[in-house]
Each structure stands twice: as C-alpha cells, then as structure tokens.
C-alpha cells in the first residue's frame, strides 16, 4: 500500500509541492490582513493549500497519463514511466475521478462558508485548463500560443487568485502588478523545460511554443519574461511597503535580483548552446548538452519561487506585526 502511494506521488509530481506552497503564500500575503484571527487564518490556509495541491496533482496525473507514450522514449523520464507502468492507466483514471469529486466537494463547501462564488469559478476554470493542457481532444500544449497562455493561467494566475480570494474580496492594484510579474516569471522559468523536451516534441509533431519558435528564440523569450517578471514583482512589493509606510523593508527585495541574475546566467548558456546547435547543423552532442543542462531547470524554479515566497512572508508579517 505504502509503495503504491509513493508511486502515485511520483506520477503526481510531488516536487511541485513547494511551488504550490509559494502560490498559497503569495495569495495569503496580499489577501490576509488584521483583524483576522490566528485560528481563522490557519483554517483558511489549510483548506486553500489542500485544494490547490490536489488540483495540481490532478493536472500532473492527467499530463502523465496522456504523455505516457512520449515519455517512454525519453531516458530521463524512466522513473515517471516506470511509476506509470506500475500503477496502471485504469487505476489512475479511477483515482482521477475520485480526486476530482473530493476536490469539487471541498471547493463547494469552501465557497459556501466564505460566501464567495469567485472561488468556485476560479477553481472550475483552473482545473479545466490544467487537464485540457494535456488531455485530448483539446490538448492545448500542442496548439501554439494557447499552450503558454493556458499554462500561465493554470500554474500561476488561478492558484494565486484562489488563495487571495480565500482571504479577501477587495482588489489591490499592487497585488495585480505582482501577479502579472509572477505569471511572466513562471512561464519564463518553464521555458527550459520545453527546451529539454524540444527534440522529443518535435519528433512527435507536438507544436509547443518552443518548437514553433526554435531553441534560440525560445531561450531569448525566457530571458525577457524572467527579467520583466522580476521587475514587476519587485516594484509591486516596493510600492506596497511605501504605501504602508514600511519602505525600509525594501532591503529584503535584494533577494529577487540576486536569484534572478543567477538563473539568467543559466538561460544565457542555454541560448549560446542553442545558437551553437543551429550553427553545427543539429549536432547530436550539442543537443545532448542542451537537454542535460535544461534538466536542471527544477532547481532554478525552486530558487525563484522560494525567493518570491520569502518576500511574500515578509509582506505578511509586516501586515500583522507592524
């Protein structure tokens, strides 16, 4: 039993737990404010995090199920393929149905308790995009620019908005700016994942944004998105602290440029390798080097999301303690 739970964790991409926590923390930091009590805060956090994580697991499981054949041809995804073979497609479909039903009941209850229909609407659209990104017949991941749009909405916009509206109904313009920055950042750091899968996707005829643009242009786009996203997010937090009279807290914002510059150096290396690959007439050795380097992308995602989470926690503490 425990072994099957571990296998399901692999299929559900448990490594996304911390990035999902980042979505909750960011929504919480911007939405929660006194005089909310500690017990109310904790209950809302637990419910929001449970719903966001289960929704993420459903999307990851749908992706694993639909990409089983493609992943079997990628040696770096052996663990995922083996987990899928062990668990079985039929059993996973049943698990997906059970999880979806449970999650729907939880969201309905949460919506009624908070008397906020926005929560249900956000969840419905977000879970639909997350599943349709991979599953046929829509399979948005192979439909050009619909792929990045659906990915940004399901991974960044809707989870953070859900967490935000779990605590408040009031919209904050600085929050919207930070959300826009997060959205650009999220897709920016996801592009290396598409670069890693570029050769397999192209061979299978899957027209992701990176396949359409090519490796070099996709790398440049990642650099631009990550840079602009970091600027917007930093500016939003700075303006919020200035508005609240706590401008001295902006000293903590140094974490964002430090982390982003580190990741951008990796992106520049990918860009150089992409140009080298094109100049060498699709050299196999260069392609392997690109895939090997892009495979480190989960670490880059972790660095960026944890930096954003730290700043969000600082904002949250300043709201309640200062």
Secondary structure, DSSP 8 states (H G I E B T S, - for coil): -HHHHHHHHHHTTGGGHHHHHHHHHHHHHHH--TT--HHHHHHHHHHHHHHHHHHHHHHHHHHHHHTHHHHTT-GGGHHHHHHHHHH-HHHHHHHHHHHHHHHHHHHHHHHHHHT-HHHHHHHHHHHHHHHHTTSTTT-GGGSTHHHHHHHHIIIIIHHHHHHHHTT-S---HHHHHHHHHHHHHHHHHHHHHHHHTHHHHHHTT---HHHHH-HHHHHHHHHHHHHHHHHHHHHHHHHHHHHTT-GGGGGGGHHHHHHHHHHHHHHHHHHHHHHHHHHTTS-HHHHHHHHHHHTTHHHHHHHHHHHHHHHHHHHHHHHHH-
